Amino acid sequence: MSNKATLATVWLDGCSGCHMSFLDIDERILELAELADLVYSPLVDNKEFPEMADITLIEGAVSSEEDYHKIKMVREHTRILVSLGDCAVTANVPAMRNRFSVQQVLDRAYLENAVLNQHIPVEVIPPLRKLSVPVHQVVPVDVFIPGCPPSADNIFFALTELLAGRIPEMRTLTRFGA
């Protein structure tokens, strides 16, 4: 059993750009690997969220019932929860649908814009919640890293600070949309 910290990443309703920025850490990922084990992520094969993760990075807004239940479970099993990117921090692009009803969104996507097989799916696609919201409106968040996506440098800084036992000061390093 390793004495290293445990790190998880989770993808809710977002584009995966934050995970791509995480990968853009490049060779510095080896430095992180010396400090923490990546125990859950769409980037690795682990299918079950661990009993407890020291740090979890959350990408994306809470837009579906699946997102809602996943973030509740992740919060219960995470010591430090990090909202990674503008979708997690503000709901950003996923929230653009909030001015429409769920039925209007589904009709537009699956009926109006479809040429073949026009129907609203009832399987595979998780039911949408009335609004797409940022993570902190559902569960407490410990650290916010804005950006669309956040830079690899800012993600690396935040993680190394957290792994050193410090809460990173991100306000001077980041801004929304950059």
Backbone torsions as a table, in degrees:
resi	resn	phi	psi	omega
1	MET	NA	132.8	-177.7
2	SER	-81.1	146.9	174.8
3	ASN	-92.3	2.8	-179.2
4	LYS	-73.7	158.5	174.2
5	ALA	-65.2	160.5	176.8
6	THR	-111.1	139.1	-177.4
7	LEU	-125.6	135.8	175.1
8	ALA	-129.8	153.9	171.4
9	THR	-131.4	143.2	-177.7
10	VAL	-133.0	142.8	-179.5
11	TRP	-116.4	115.5	174.9
12	LEU	-99.0	-134.6	-178.3
13	ASP	-85.3	94.6	179.6
14	GLY	-160.0	-174.5	-171.6
15	CYS	-99.5	-4.4	-175.3
16	SER	81.2	4.7	178.8
17	GLY	-61.8	-34.1	178.8
18	CYS	-68.4	-37.9	175.6
19	HIS	-66.9	-34.9	176.9
20	MET	-66.0	-38.9	176.0
21	SER	-65.0	-38.2	175.3
22	PHE	-57.9	-44.7	178.0
23	LEU	-66.7	-27.1	178.7
24	ASP	-69.3	-2.3	172.6
25	ILE	-60.2	-21.8	177.6
26	ASP	57.7	-131.0	-173.2
27	GLU	-66.5	-18.6	176.6
28	ARG	-65.1	-14.0	176.4
29	ILE	-61.5	-27.6	176.9
30	LEU	-67.0	-36.0	175.2
31	GLU	-63.9	-42.9	177.6
32	LEU	-64.1	-38.1	-179.3
33	ALA	-64.6	-25.5	176.0
34	GLU	-74.2	-24.7	-176.4
35	LEU	-99.0	-26.7	-173.4
36	ALA	-148.7	149.3	172.5
37	ASP	-97.1	128.7	174.4
38	LEU	-79.3	106.9	-170.1
39	VAL	-101.8	-13.2	178.6
40	TYR	-161.3	135.3	-179.4
41	SER	179.9	154.8	170.6
42	PRO	-67.3	-8.9	179.9
43	LEU	-88.8	-9.5	-179.8
44	VAL	-126.7	175.4	-172.3
45	ASP	-89.0	-9.8	-178.1
46	ASN	-60.5	129.9	-176.3
47	LYS	-99.2	-21.1	-176.6
48	GLU	-109.9	132.4	175.5
49	PHE	-67.3	139.4	-176.7
50	PRO	-67.8	163.1	177.5
51	GLU	-57.4	-38.2	176.9
52	MET	-153.6	129.5	173.4
53	ALA	-110.4	140.7	177.7
54	ASP	-68.5	-44.9	-178.1
55	ILE	-135.4	133.1	172.7
56	THR	-127.6	127.8	173.2
57	LEU	-92.8	126.8	179.1
58	ILE	-110.8	120.9	173.7
59	GLU	-104.6	135.8	172.4
60	GLY	102.7	161.6	178.9
61	ALA	-88.0	166.4	175.6
62	VAL	-94.7	103.7	-173.0
63	SER	-120.4	-24.1	-177.1
64	SER	-121.7	168.8	175.1
65	GLU	-61.4	-37.1	177.6
66	GLU	-61.5	-46.4	177.5
67	ASP	-57.8	-45.3	-177.4
68	TYR	-59.7	-49.5	-178.8
69	HIS	-69.2	-35.9	179.8
70	LYS	-65.4	-45.5	-177.5
71	ILE	-68.3	-34.6	175.3
72	LYS	-61.4	-46.7	179.9
73	MET	-64.2	-45.1	-178.4
74	VAL	-61.2	-44.2	-179.9
75	ARG	-59.1	-40.4	179.7
76	GLU	-65.3	-22.8	-174.4
77	HIS	-116.7	25.9	-178.5
78	THR	-135.9	134.3	176.1
79	ARG	-76.5	-50.4	-178.8
80	ILE	-122.8	115.3	-179.2
81	LEU	-101.8	127.9	-176.4
82	VAL	-116.6	121.2	171.2
83	SER	-80.1	116.1	-174.7
84	LEU	-107.8	109.8	175.8
85	GLY	95.3	162.4	-174.0
86	ASP	-63.2	-31.3	179.0
87	CYS	-66.3	-41.6	177.8
88	ALA	-71.3	-35.3	-175.2
89	VAL	-80.4	-38.8	-174.2
90	THR	-127.9	-6.9	-172.0
91	ALA	79.3	-16.0	167.8
92	ASN	32.4	-124.5	-174.5
93	VAL	-61.0	-43.3	178.3
94	PRO	-56.6	-29.8	-178.5
95	ALA	-75.5	-7.3	177.4
96	MET	-61.1	-21.6	179.4
97	ARG	-80.6	-10.3	-172.9
98	ASN	-62.2	-21.2	179.5
99	ARG	-80.9	-4.0	178.2
100	PHE	-115.4	155.6	174.4
101	SER	-73.9	159.3	176.7
102	VAL	-57.1	-42.8	-179.8
103	GLN	-61.3	-40.7	177.8
104	GLN	-62.7	-40.1	179.3
105	VAL	-64.2	-46.7	-179.5
106	LEU	-65.5	-42.9	178.2
107	ASP	-59.2	-45.4	-178.9
108	ARG	-62.8	-44.3	-175.9
109	ALA	-72.9	-42.4	-168.9
110	TYR	-107.4	-14.0	180.0
111	LEU	-115.1	-58.0	-175.5
112	GLU	-67.2	-37.6	-176.5
113	ASN	-97.2	4.5	-179.6
114	ALA	-100.7	140.5	175.7
115	VAL	-99.1	-43.0	179.9
116	LEU	-110.6	151.6	171.5
117	ASN	53.9	50.0	-178.4
118	GLN	-72.0	105.7	172.7
119	HIS	-167.2	153.3	178.1
120	ILE	-87.8	120.8	-176.9
121	PRO	-66.3	145.3	176.4
122	VAL	-115.1	-5.4	175.7
123	GLU	-124.5	158.4	176.6
124	VAL	74.5	-52.0	-179.7
125	ILE	-80.4	119.7	-179.7
126	PRO	-68.0	145.8	178.6
127	PRO	-60.5	137.0	178.0
128	LEU	-78.4	146.2	171.3
129	ARG	-82.4	163.8	-177.3
130	LYS	-56.9	-41.4	180.0
131	LEU	-128.1	151.3	170.3
132	SER	-93.1	124.6	-173.7
133	VAL	-129.1	157.9	174.6
134	PRO	-68.5	157.4	-175.9
135	VAL	-55.8	-43.2	-175.4
136	HIS	-65.9	-11.9	175.0
137	GLN	-82.2	-7.7	179.5
138	VAL	-112.0	-41.8	-178.9
139	VAL	-139.5	158.0	175.1
140	PRO	-64.8	138.6	178.4
141	VAL	-117.8	139.6	-177.1
142	ASP	-92.9	-35.6	-176.5
143	VAL	-140.0	139.1	178.2
144	PHE	-116.0	129.0	175.4
145	ILE	-122.3	92.2	178.9
146	PRO	-69.7	169.7	177.8
147	GLY	132.2	152.6	-179.2
148	CYS	-135.6	81.0	-11.0
149	PRO	-85.2	168.3	172.7
150	PRO	-63.2	150.7	179.4
151	SER	-70.4	154.3	175.7
152	ALA	-57.5	-38.4	179.4
153	ASP	-61.9	-42.1	179.9
154	ASN	-69.1	-37.8	177.3
155	ILE	-65.3	-45.2	179.5
156	PHE	-61.7	-45.1	178.2
157	PHE	-57.9	-50.4	-177.9
158	ALA	-59.9	-45.6	-178.6
159	LEU	-66.0	-42.1	-179.8
160	THR	-67.2	-36.2	175.2
161	GLU	-63.4	-48.5	180.0
162	LEU	-61.2	-41.6	-179.4
163	LEU	-69.6	-20.2	175.7
164	ALA	-88.8	0.7	177.9
165	GLY	88.9	14.3	-179.5
166	ARG	-115.4	146.6	173.1
167	ILE	-84.6	121.7	-176.5
168	PRO	-70.5	142.9	174.6
169	GLU	-92.9	103.2	-173.4
170	MET	-96.9	-13.7	-171.8
171	ARG	-59.4	-32.6	-179.8
172	THR	-87.9	-10.9	-176.5
173	LEU	-99.8	-24.1	-172.1
174	THR	-129.0	162.5	169.6
175	ARG	-150.7	162.6	-177.9
176	PHE	-65.9	136.3	177.1
177	GLY	79.7	4.8	-179.3
178	ALA	-137.0	NA	NA
